[in-house]
Amino acid sequence: MCGIVGFFKNDGMIHSIAEDTISSMTNSLLHRGPDDSAIFSDLSIDLLLGHRRLSILDTTKGGLQPMQSKSGNLVIVFNGEIYNHNDLRYKLENENKSIIWNSSSDTETLLAAFEHWGVEETLPKIRGMFAIALFNKSTKDLYLIRDRFGEKPLYYGWIQTDKGTNFGFASELKALRCFPEFSNKISRHALAQYFSYMYVPCPYSIFEGIYKLEPGCLLKISAQPPKTEPNDLPHLSSKKEFFHESMSISKWYDLKDIANQSAKNLFTDFDEASQALETELNKVVEMQCLSDVPLGAFLSGGVDSSAIVSLMQKQNSDPIKTFTIGFEDPEFNEAPYASEVAKHLETDHFELLVTAKDAQSIIPDIPKIYDEPFADYSQIPTYFVCKAAKQKVTVSLSGDAGDELFGGYNRYLMAPKLWKKVNWMPVFLRKIIGNLIIKIPIIFWDGFFTSFFRLLKRNKTFNQFGDKVHKFGHRLSNVYSQDDLFEHLISEQDAKNVLKDGSLISQDITAPFLRNPLPNNGTADFASRMMYKDTLNYLTDDILCKVDRAAMCVSLETRVPFLDHKIVELAWRMPLEMKINDNEGKLPLRKILYKYVPKDLIERPKAGFSIPLSDWLRGPLKEWADSLLNIERLRFEGYLNAEYVDSIWKEHLNGKRNWTFRIWSILMFQSWLESIR
């Protein structure tokens, strides 16, 4: 795992300043690569590249980047791992008998493959995670390439300064912000999307003119970068290519194609499907355990991580290292479940107990870790489990993506049932009922619920019952289709209320991935459509972003076996009934797991990776939050609707409403804004 940076120097920047700048940008990514660094420059087109290295395969100087090909024509900076690089070497050796290797690095393998087969032919052969910048000296072409599902980040765009515009790229935004007199403005459109989804979705970033390269995409710049930025970049799930001046962006891997093709070749036998999955998953785990440094795995005690750990341990004679964290509050502490699974599998298990004080201590550092507003508050426990793992290993495997591929989220079970209950109603009737529910005050609903169960002589509690009823009313009155319901489930509906002059935002703030057409085949049912969209966006921009930044800030490499493209393709060959029944998801993973771990150690309600944030905001975090949410401060900064924010903060403090998600998103923006001053 590493950090990569680069930019084209404009005519107004002298070369010595450019070299100082690339060094500063490169060093800002020290956490991504603490082991070594180097830079490269080509004065003929004023291109500079930088690399920070975290040594995983071939820890000698033989793996140092930027690396040049044997001919000297290609130069690469690369972040990630190519798990099948030894197989690629074997194929290259068979086709080129004269090839001589100088290292055992996967970077050298990549360069040889690009030189022998070409870029477009090489990419489909790769099994791995990567963000690549490749420069061809003879053609003066620069390629930026991102892996199939966006495991590794890659930002690019037009850096604005007082001395002109420079086209650059980097693994993280902080490197681009190192550019002298960086002056890109905060994007109001991206900010609106952030407050809708709790993250900024592809292809946007929080800054105008800076974008995320989408998963499975290849960006090519011919000789010189575009002098102007386009009015807007399309989300390439809706089209295959985009052109602007000397720049093109194309899809080299498209999940839509996989869904379409897989629907024509579905499994018809569950046992056959689960056996095919187990066979391929064993191969993938073996490949992803390739490392020249200590390696382990995260273990929560749930289905996904337990399945990965089970296969890892089966393949190793010595106990593998596993990691989990525990919390003082038993309601949020899943460590005992992980401990029981680890004990059964006989792993070398490590558990870090995190106190509320520990968890709160990292909150001021979150903006520096994530670089742009990011409000999935499981970012906090994720950081601590990465920190725990780094004390013993340099690489850790995870169970991420199992939910999106095999139907693990509760919404895949509940949303289709909810739709069946309301779909029979005419739209006008749903709106009438929804609006009536909303007009009845929350305090009345709370009192009604309490009185109802008192009459039934049941001692039952339901926190913020009225709040939940109002949310249901909003959904009922604004949902016209299954896709509308999905959008309501994954987003907050008051984004424009949070923003100052939010009603003046001209663009539709719906994320691009929700507007793009679905595959022709394979997503006819509601749950499959949700899994498809979650894989395209939520997985990349929330889950993988969360883990990458949390792990990289402690210089830990994470690997995701479920995102090997062969596993993804197998998952899409399984019809929905092989993944989900009425009450349970991830059926093929469970079948595999229960060969190694007793069912009663796994079966429990899905809890997620959570913390008691609502209580913290009313308690130990209140002073910090009060400062960031001060109404005069909000008015002065000019981004948020100060009166609205002040009102929901007061409602949260007095317990009238549970505004945890919304307040946290505002606090993460405010904290980020403070960090960039």
C-alpha positions in Angstrom: 0.0 0.0 0.0 1.3 3.4 -0.9 0.5 7.0 -1.8 0.8 8.5 -5.3 0.9 12.1 -6.5 1.6 14.0 -9.7 0.9 17.2 -11.6 1.6 19.0 -14.9 3.5 22.2 -14.2 2.1 25.3 -15.9 4.2 27.9 -17.6 4.1 30.3 -14.7 5.9 27.9 -12.2 9.6 27.6 -12.2 11.1 24.1 -12.1 12.7 24.4 -8.6 9.3 25.5 -7.1 7.7 22.5 -9.0 10.2 20.1 -7.4 9.6 21.6 -4.0 5.9 21.2 -4.6 6.0 17.5 -5.6 8.2 16.8 -2.6 5.7 18.5 -0.3 2.8 16.7 -1.9 4.6 13.4 -1.6 5.6 13.8 2.0 2.0 14.7 3.0 1.2 11.0 2.3 3.9 9.8 4.7 1.3 7.8 6.6 0.4 5.8 3.4 4.0 4.9 2.8 6.4 5.4 5.7 9.2 3.1 4.3 10.5 5.1 1.4 9.8 7.8 -1.2 11.1 9.2 -4.5 10.0 11.6 -7.3 10.3 11.7 -11.1 10.1 14.6 -13.5 9.9 14.9 -17.3 10.8 18.4 -18.4 9.6 17.8 -22.0 6.0 18.0 -20.9 6.5 19.4 -17.3 5.2 16.3 -15.6 6.2 15.4 -12.1 5.4 12.2 -10.2 5.8 11.3 -6.5 5.5 8.1 -4.5 5.4 7.1 -0.8 6.0 3.4 -0.2 4.7 0.9 2.3 6.7 -2.2 1.6 4.6 -5.3 1.4 6.0 -7.4 -1.5 9.8 -7.2 -2.0 10.8 -4.9 0.8 14.2 -4.2 -0.8 15.1 -1.2 -2.9 14.1 -3.3 -5.9 10.5 -2.3 -5.4 11.1 1.5 -5.1 8.9 3.8 -7.2 8.6 5.7 -9.4 9.8 2.7 -11.4 10.8 2.7 -15.1 10.3 -0.2 -17.5 13.2 -2.2 -18.9 13.1 -0.1 -22.1 12.9 3.1 -20.0 9.8 4.1 -22.0 7.2 3.6 -19.2 7.2 5.2 -15.7 4.7 4.1 -13.0 3.6 5.2 -9.6 1.2 2.6 -8.1 -0.8 2.2 -5.0 -2.2 -1.3 -4.2 -1.4 -5.0 -4.6 -1.6 -7.3 -7.6 -2.4 -10.7 -6.1 -1.8 -12.7 -9.2 1.4 -11.0 -10.2 3.4 -14.3 -10.0 0.9 -15.9 -12.5 1.3 -12.9 -14.8 5.1 -13.2 -14.6 4.8 -16.9 -15.7 2.7 -15.9 -18.7 5.1 -13.1 -19.6 8.1 -15.4 -19.3 6.4 -17.9 -21.7 5.7 -15.2 -24.2 9.1 -13.4 -23.8 11.9 -15.8 -23.2 14.5 -13.0 -22.8 12.8 -11.3 -19.9 14.9 -10.7 -16.8 13.5 -9.6 -13.5 15.3 -7.3 -11.1 13.0 -7.7 -8.2 10.0 -9.8 -6.9 7.9 -6.6 -6.9 4.4 -6.6 -8.4 5.2 -3.1 -9.7 7.9 -4.5 -12.0 5.4 -7.2 -13.1 2.8 -4.5 -13.9 5.3 -2.5 -16.0 6.4 -5.5 -18.0 2.7 -6.4 -18.6 1.8 -2.9 -19.8 4.9 -2.9 -22.1 4.2 -6.4 -23.5 0.4 -6.4 -23.8 -0.5 -2.8 -23.7 -2.7 -1.0 -21.1 -6.2 -2.0 -22.3 -5.2 -5.7 -22.7 -3.4 -5.9 -19.4 -6.1 -4.5 -17.1 -8.6 -7.4 -17.4 -5.8 -9.9 -16.5 -5.2 -8.2 -13.2 -6.6 -9.5 -9.9 -6.0 -6.9 -7.3 -6.7 -3.5 -5.9 -4.9 -0.5 -7.4 -4.7 3.2 -8.3 -2.1 3.6 -11.0 -0.5 6.5 -12.8 1.4 5.4 -15.9 3.4 7.7 -18.2 4.5 6.7 -21.7 7.6 8.8 -22.6 7.4 8.2 -26.4 3.8 9.1 -26.8 3.7 11.6 -23.9 0.4 10.0 -22.7 -0.5 9.8 -19.0 -2.9 7.1 -17.8 -4.7 7.2 -14.5 -6.4 3.9 -13.7 -8.6 2.8 -10.8 -9.5 -0.8 -9.8 -12.8 -2.4 -10.5 -14.6 -1.5 -7.3 -12.7 1.5 -6.0 -10.7 -0.2 -3.2 -7.9 2.4 -3.7 -8.7 6.1 -3.9 -7.6 8.4 -6.7 -8.5 12.1 -7.0 -7.7 14.3 -10.0 -8.5 17.7 -11.4 -7.7 21.3 -11.9 -5.8 22.9 -9.0 -6.6 26.6 -8.9 -3.9 29.1 -7.7 -3.2 32.8 -8.1 -0.6 31.9 -10.7 -2.9 29.8 -12.9 -4.3 26.3 -13.1 -2.4 23.0 -12.8 -3.8 19.6 -13.6 -2.9 17.1 -10.8 -3.8 13.9 -9.1 -3.2 12.2 -5.7 -4.3 9.4 -3.4 -5.8 11.9 -1.0 -7.0 15.5 -1.1 -4.4 16.6 1.4 -1.7 16.2 -1.2 -3.5 18.4 -3.7 -4.0 21.0 -1.0 -0.2 21.2 -0.5 0.0 23.0 -3.8 1.2 26.6 -3.3 -1.8 28.9 -2.9 -4.4 26.2 -3.5 -7.6 28.1 -3.9 -10.3 25.7 -5.1 -13.6 26.7 -3.6 -15.9 24.4 -1.6 -18.5 22.9 -4.0 -22.0 23.7 -2.8 -23.4 20.9 -5.0 -21.0 18.4 -3.4 -21.9 19.7 0.0 -25.6 19.2 -0.7 -24.9 15.6 -1.7 -22.8 15.1 1.4 -25.6 16.2 3.6 -27.9 13.7 1.8 -25.7 10.7 1.9 -23.1 11.4 4.7 -20.3 11.2 2.2 -19.5 12.9 -1.2 -20.4 10.4 -3.9 -18.4 9.8 -7.1 -17.4 11.5 -9.3 -17.4 14.6 -7.1 -15.1 15.8 -4.3 -15.8 18.6 -1.8 -13.8 21.0 -3.9 -14.8 22.5 -7.2 -12.7 21.2 -10.1 -11.4 18.2 -8.2 -13.0 14.8 -8.9 -12.7 11.1 -7.8 -11.9 8.8 -10.7 -14.7 6.3 -10.7 -14.1 2.5 -10.1 -13.2 0.6 -13.2 -12.2 3.7 -15.1 -9.2 4.7 -17.1 -8.4 8.4 -17.7 -6.0 9.3 -20.5 -4.3 12.6 -21.1 -2.6 12.9 -24.5 0.7 15.0 -24.3 -0.8 18.0 -22.5 -3.6 18.3 -19.9 -6.8 20.1 -20.8 -6.4 23.8 -20.2 -10.0 24.1 -19.0 -12.2 21.9 -16.9 -15.5 20.6 -18.3 -18.8 22.1 -17.1 -19.6 18.8 -15.4 -18.3 15.2 -15.6 -20.9 12.4 -16.2 -21.2 9.4 -14.0 -19.8 6.8 -16.3 -22.2 4.1 -15.3 -24.6 5.8 -17.8 -22.0 5.9 -20.7 -18.8 4.2 -21.6 -16.6 7.2 -22.6 -16.2 10.9 -22.0 -14.0 13.3 -24.0 -12.8 16.8 -23.1 -10.0 18.4 -25.1 -6.9 16.2 -24.7 -8.5 14.0 -22.0 -10.7 10.9 -22.2 -12.2 8.8 -19.5 -13.5 5.3 -20.3 -14.8 2.3 -18.4 -12.5 -0.7 -18.6 -14.7 -2.7 -16.2 -18.4 -2.3 -15.8 -20.6 -4.0 -13.1 -23.6 -3.4 -15.4 -22.1 -5.8 -18.0 -21.5 -8.4 -15.3 -25.1 -8.2 -14.1 -26.4 -8.5 -17.6 -24.1 -11.4 -18.5 -24.6 -13.3 -15.2 -28.4 -13.1 -15.5 -28.0 -15.3 -18.6 -26.0 -17.9 -16.8 -27.7 -18.3 -13.4 -27.0 -21.1 -11.0 -30.0 -23.5 -10.7 -28.7 -25.6 -7.8 -27.9 -24.0 -4.4 -25.3 -26.6 -3.4 -23.5 -26.2 -6.7 -23.5 -22.4 -6.3 -22.2 -22.5 -2.7 -19.5 -25.1 -3.6 -18.3 -22.9 -6.5 -18.2 -19.9 -4.2 -16.2 -21.8 -1.6 -13.7 -23.1 -4.1 -13.0 -19.7 -5.6 -13.0 -18.0 -2.2 -10.3 -20.4 -1.0 -8.2 -19.5 -4.0 -8.7 -15.8 -3.4 -7.8 -16.0 0.3 -4.7 -17.9 -0.6 -3.7 -15.2 -3.1 -4.5 -12.4 -0.8 -2.4 -13.9 2.0 0.7 -13.4 -0.2 2.9 -11.0 1.8 6.5 -10.4 2.8 5.4 -8.8 6.1 3.2 -10.0 9.0 -0.5 -10.6 8.1 -3.7 -11.1 10.0 -7.5 -10.4 9.8 -10.2 -8.4 11.3 -12.8 -10.5 13.2 -16.1 -9.1 14.4 -17.8 -12.5 15.0 -20.3 -11.9 12.2 -20.8 -14.0 9.1 -18.5 -12.2 6.7 -15.3 -11.8 8.7 -15.8 -15.2 10.3 -16.0 -16.9 6.9 -12.7 -15.2 5.8 -10.9 -16.1 9.0 -12.2 -19.7 8.8 -10.7 -20.2 5.3 -7.4 -18.4 6.3 -7.0 -20.6 9.4 -7.8 -23.7 7.4 -4.9 -22.9 5.0 -2.4 -22.2 7.8 -0.9 -24.7 10.2 0.0 -21.9 12.7 -2.7 -19.8 14.3 -3.4 -16.7 12.3 -3.6 -13.3 14.1 -7.1 -11.9 14.4 -8.2 -8.5 15.8 -11.3 -7.0 17.3 -12.2 -4.1 19.6 -14.5 -4.0 22.6 -16.4 -1.2 24.3 -17.2 -0.5 27.9 -20.9 -0.2 27.1 -22.2 -3.8 26.8 -25.0 -2.7 24.3 -22.3 -1.8 21.8 -19.7 -4.4 22.7 -19.5 -7.3 20.2 -16.0 -8.4 21.3 -17.3 -11.5 23.2 -18.8 -12.9 20.0 -15.6 -12.5 18.1 -13.7 -14.0 21.0 -15.9 -17.1 20.9 -15.4 -17.6 17.2 -11.6 -17.0 17.6 -11.5 -19.6 20.4 -13.3 -22.2 18.3 -11.0 -21.6 15.2 -8.0 -21.4 17.5 -6.6 -18.2 16.1 -4.1 -15.9 17.9 -6.7 -13.4 18.9 -6.1 -9.8 20.1 -8.8 -7.6 21.6 -8.4 -3.9 22.3 -10.8 -2.5 24.9 -11.8 1.1 23.9 -13.1 3.4 26.5 -15.5 6.3 25.8 -12.6 8.6 26.5 -10.4 6.8 24.0 -13.1 7.0 21.3 -13.7 10.6 21.9 -10.0 11.5 21.8 -9.8 10.6 18.1 -12.7 12.7 17.0 -10.7 16.0 16.5 -8.3 14.1 14.1 -11.1 12.7 11.9 -11.0 15.6 9.4 -7.3 15.1 8.8 -7.8 11.3 8.3 -10.7 11.7 5.8 -9.7 14.9 4.0 -13.3 15.8 3.1 -16.5 15.7 5.1 -17.4 12.1 6.0 -20.0 11.2 8.5 -20.3 7.4 8.9 -19.6 7.3 12.6 -18.5 3.7 12.5 -15.3 5.5 11.3 -14.4 5.7 15.0 -14.4 1.9 15.8 -12.9 1.2 12.4 -9.9 3.4 13.3 -9.4 1.6 16.6 -9.5 -1.9 15.1 -6.9 -0.8 12.5 -4.8 0.6 15.3 -5.0 -2.6 17.2 -4.1 -4.7 14.1 -1.1 -2.4 13.3 0.5 -3.3 16.6 1.0 -6.8 15.4 0.8 -6.9 11.5 1.2 -4.7 8.4 -1.6 -6.4 6.4 -5.1 -7.3 7.5 -7.9 -9.1 5.5 -11.5 -8.0 6.1 -15.0 -9.3 5.4 -16.2 -6.1 3.7 -18.5 -6.4 0.7 -20.3 -9.5 1.9 -23.4 -7.5 2.7 -23.7 -5.9 -0.8 -23.0 -9.0 -2.7 -25.0 -11.6 -0.8 -27.8 -9.6 0.7 -26.7 -8.8 4.3 -28.3 -5.4 5.0 -31.6 -5.3 6.8 -33.0 -3.0 4.1 -32.8 -5.9 1.6 -35.1 -7.9 3.8 -37.4 -5.1 5.0 -37.8 -2.7 2.1 -39.6 -5.3 -0.2 -41.9 -6.2 2.6 -42.7 -2.5 3.3 -43.3 -1.8 -0.4 -45.8 -4.6 -0.6 -47.7 -3.1 2.3 -48.0 0.4 0.8 -47.9 -0.3 -3.0 -51.6 -1.1 -3.1 -52.5 2.4 -2.0 -53.0 5.0 -4.7 -50.3 7.7 -4.6 -52.8 10.4 -3.5 -53.9 8.3 -0.6 -50.3 7.6 0.5 -49.7 11.3 0.5 -52.8 12.1 2.5 -52.0 9.5 5.2 -48.3 10.5 5.3 -49.1 14.2 5.7 -51.6 13.4 8.4 -49.0 11.4 10.3 -46.6 14.3 10.1 -49.1 16.9 11.2 -49.6 15.0 14.5 -46.9 16.3 16.9 -44.1 13.9 17.9 -44.9 14.4 21.5 -48.4 13.1 20.9 -47.0 9.9 19.2 -44.7 9.3 22.1 -47.5 9.7 24.6 -49.8 7.5 22.6 -47.3 4.7 22.4 -46.6 4.8 26.2 -50.3 4.9 27.1 -51.0 2.1 24.6 -48.6 -0.3 26.2 -49.6 0.8 29.7 -53.1 -0.3 28.9 -51.8 -3.6 27.6 -49.8 -3.9 30.9 -46.6 -4.4 28.9 -43.4 -2.9 30.1 -42.0 -2.0 26.7 -39.9 0.9 25.6 -39.4 2.3 22.1 -36.9 5.2 22.0 -38.0 8.2 19.9 -41.2 6.4 18.7 -42.7 9.7 17.5 -39.6 10.6 15.6 -39.6 7.2 13.8 -43.4 7.7 13.0 -42.7 11.1 11.5 -39.9 9.6 9.3 -42.2 6.9 8.1 -44.8 9.6 7.3 -42.3 11.5 5.2 -41.4 8.4 3.3 -45.0 7.4 2.8 -45.9 10.8 1.4 -42.9 11.1 -0.9 -42.4 7.6 -2.3 -43.7 6.9 -5.8 -41.7 3.8 -6.6 -39.4 1.2 -5.2 -36.4 3.3 -6.3 -37.9 6.3 -4.4 -38.1 4.1 -1.3 -34.5 3.0 -1.6 -33.3 6.6 -1.9 -35.3 7.5 1.2 -33.7 4.6 3.1 -30.1 5.5 2.2 -30.3 9.3 2.4 -31.4 12.1 4.7 -34.2 14.1 3.2 -33.5 17.6 4.7 -30.2 18.4 3.0 -31.5 21.6 1.5 -32.8 22.7 4.9 -29.3 22.4 6.4 -27.7 24.6 3.7 -27.8 28.4 3.7 -30.0 29.3 0.7 -30.4 25.6 0.1 -33.6 26.2 -1.9 -31.5 28.1 -4.4 -29.4 25.1 -5.4 -30.1 24.7 -9.0 -28.9 21.2 -9.6 -30.7 18.0 -8.6 -28.8 16.8 -5.5 -29.7 13.2 -6.1 -26.5 11.3 -6.4 -25.6 10.4 -10.0 -25.6 6.6 -9.4 -29.3 6.8 -8.5 -30.1 8.5 -11.9 -28.3 6.0 -14.1 -30.2 3.3 -15.9 -30.1 -0.2 -14.4 -28.8 -3.3 -16.2 -31.3 -4.8 -18.6 -31.0 -8.1 -16.8 -30.4 -9.3 -13.2 -32.0 -6.5 -11.3 -35.7 -7.1 -11.8 -36.4 -7.7 -8.1 -36.2 -4.8 -5.6 -33.5 -6.4 -3.4 -31.1 -7.0 -6.3 -31.5 -3.5 -7.5 -30.6 -2.2 -4.1 -27.5 -4.5 -3.9 -26.4 -3.3 -7.4 -26.7 0.4 -6.5 -25.0 -0.2 -3.1 -22.1 -1.9 -4.8 -21.6 0.9 -7.2 -21.6 3.7 -4.6 -22.2 3.1 -0.9 -19.6 0.3 -0.9 -17.0 2.5 -2.7 -17.6 5.9 -1.3 -18.5 4.9 2.3 -17.3 1.5 3.3 -14.1 1.2 1.3 -13.2 4.9 1.9 -13.8 4.5 5.6 -11.5 1.5 5.9 -8.8 2.8 3.5 -8.4 6.1 5.4 -8.6 4.5 8.9 -6.0 1.8 8.0 -3.7 4.1 6.0 -3.5 6.7 8.8 -1.7 4.0 10.9 0.1 2.6 7.8 -1.9 -0.7 7.7 -2.8 -2.4 4.4 -6.2 -3.9 4.2 -7.4 -6.5 1.7 -11.0 -7.4 0.7 -11.3 -11.0 -0.6 -15.0 -10.6 -1.4 -14.1 -8.0 -4.0 -12.0 -10.2 -6.2 -13.9 -9.9 -9.5 -14.3 -13.7 -9.8 -16.2 -13.7 -6.5 -18.4 -10.7 -7.6 -19.2 -12.5 -10.8 -20.2 -15.7 -9.0 -22.4 -13.7 -6.6 -24.3 -12.2 -9.6 -24.8 -15.6 -11.0 -26.8 -16.5 -7.9 -30.6 -15.7 -8.1 -32.0 -13.8 -5.2 -33.6 -16.8 -3.6 -30.1 -18.3 -3.2 -29.0 -15.3 -1.2 -32.0 -14.2 0.8 -35.1 -15.9 2.3 -37.8 -14.2 4.3 -35.8 -13.7 7.4 -32.1 -14.1 6.5 -29.5 -13.0 4.0 -26.1 -14.3 2.9 -27.3 -17.9 2.6 -24.3 -19.2 0.6 -21.8 -17.6 3.0 -23.6 -19.2 5.9 -23.5 -22.6 4.3 -19.7 -22.3 3.9 -19.1 -20.8 7.4 -21.1 -23.5 9.2 -18.7 -26.1 8.0 -16.1 -24.4 10.3 -18.0 -22.6 13.0 -21.1 -23.8 14.9 -24.3 -21.9 13.9 -25.1 -20.9 17.4 -21.9 -18.9 17.6 -22.9 -16.7 14.7 -26.7 -16.4 14.8 -27.7 -13.1 16.4 -29.3 -9.9 15.2 -27.1 -7.7 12.9 -25.9 -4.8 15.0 -23.4 -3.0 12.8 -20.2 -1.4 14.0 -21.6 1.2 16.3 -21.0 3.5 19.3 -23.3 5.3 21.8 -22.9 8.6 19.9 -26.3 10.0 20.7 -25.5 9.9 24.4 -22.0 11.3 23.9 -23.4 14.3 22.0 -25.6 15.2 25.1 -22.7 14.4 27.5 -18.9 14.5 27.0 -19.0 15.8 23.5 -21.5 18.6 24.2 -18.9 21.3 24.8 -17.0 20.5 21.6 -20.3 20.4 19.6 -21.6 23.6 21.1 -18.5 25.4 19.9 -18.8 24.1 16.3 -22.6 24.7 16.2 -22.6 28.2 17.7 -25.2 30.1 15.8 -23.1 33.3 15.3 -20.2 31.2 14.0 -22.5 29.4 11.5 -23.9 32.8 10.3 -20.4 34.2 9.8 -19.1 31.1 7.9 -22.0 31.3 5.5 -22.4 27.6 4.5 -25.2 26.4 6.7 -28.7 27.5 7.7 -27.8 28.7 11.2 -31.3 28.9 12.6 -32.2 25.4 11.4 -29.0 23.8 12.8 -29.5 25.6 16.1 -33.1 24.4 16.4 -32.3 20.7 15.7 -29.4 20.8 18.1 -31.7 22.1 20.9 -34.2 19.4 20.1 -31.5 16.8 20.3 -30.2 18.1 23.6 -33.6 18.2 25.3 -34.5 14.7 24.0 -37.4 15.9 21.9 -35.9 14.4 18.7 -33.1 12.1 17.9 -31.0 14.0 15.4 -27.8 12.0 15.9 -27.2 11.3 12.1 -27.9 14.9 11.0 -26.0 16.5 13.9 -23.0 14.3 13.3 -22.9 15.2 9.6 -22.9 18.9 10.5 -20.2 18.4 13.1 -18.0 16.5 10.7 -18.4 19.3 8.1 -17.7 22.0 10.7 -14.7 20.2 12.0 -13.4 19.6 8.5 -13.9 23.3 7.7 -12.0 24.3 10.8 -9.1 22.0 9.8 -8.5 23.6 6.4 -8.2 27.1 7.6 
